[in-house]
């Protein structure tokens, strides 16, 4: 009996290295599927504490306009929501005038809110960020009105010296940019205008199994303005709608570009749904 017990103990000890290998392989697999956003760390109990402690906080940049910008959204409110509600997400705010490729490269996610007016060069910077695989949460009427800044004009005039006709080409693009302009093709969305603040609008789920709608029921929206858009169904998934006075409007749209693009017609900070905001960020960032 003693020999049998000793043999069993020896066999068990012999399996420990195999067990360690299996555990390590599982951890590696979890890291991979979390990094590539096939699952979010919050979907696995206690996994955020492990993954995000090792991998670091997700970096989110909120791009907004100056106080004079007439765009929808409240960058400060959204920034505060992220800081107070998300343990492993770091949020920083920047005015659109600070936009540069070097700045955006440091961030896993860019959020555009309260920035209706953007310059052509800022739009090009955002498009390049998307083309490099960046993800964007696009709110309301952000980027729907193009302006020619002094910096833009100086750049175009300088470029025109070595490339005659460039300034006229630049102006032509600017004047023809409408409904998200250069970014419209990447978004797959055309901006039509804003629906003014009113009561009685309801949020309705369309794609019920989408992760962003997990735990979110149909509900009445607080009185707030929202953007009216049309979408290209060939490249977009309609996740949710707004219904107002019997008319349905796109509320939440997704495009899987190189990275991910989520468009919300009504800024999340207006909606006052902690679950919806948390789900959207879970879908777009690792931590």
Secondary structure by P-SEA (a helix, b strand, c coil): caaaaaaaaaaaaaaaaaaaaaaaaaaaaaaaaaaacccccccccccccccccccccbbbbbbbbcccccccccaaaaaaaaaaccccbbbbbbccccccccccccccbbbbcccccccaaaaaaaaaaaaabbbbbccccccccccccaaaaaaaaaaaacccaaaaaaaaaaaacccccccccccccccccccccccbbbbbbcccccccccccccccccbbbbbbbccccccccccbbbbccccccccbbbbbcccbbbbbcccccccccaaaaaaaaaacccc
